[in-house]
Amino acid sequence: MFPFRQLGDWLIRRGGPGGAFTAGLNNMDKGKFSIAAEAFQDAERLYTEQFGASHPRVAEAIAYRAWCYAKSNREADAVELYRKAIELESKRPDRRGDRLQQLVQQLAWARSKMTNG
């Protein structure tokens, strides 16, 4: 019989990065932020493996995980991840200014949650 985590890993691989990302969005919509954060972490890893660390989907998965952490009162972790997403987004030659601005605003929001509780 399969141990649960092995089955989970198999399902993640089978669904690929898009499946993990969709699972993150679905759990986020249900308010299950810690489960969503895990799914976005899986999506980040799979996107990195499949397309490389500079792919736009990597930064997107990181940003969604940061948002889930902020919603779960893990603001310090969220701030660290938003910084990473901003760094990745800044290095893209085809970067969109509006996406970068949105990440900067989300970073400020996470920081304000740290100071305001």
Buried (B, 14 or more C-beta within 10 A) or exposed (E): EEEEEEEEEEEBBEBBBEBBBBBBBEBBEEEBBEBBBBBBBBBBBBBBEEEEEEBBBBBBBBBBBBBBBBBBEBBEBBBBBBBBBBEBBEEBEEBEEEBBEEBEEBBEBBBEBEEEE
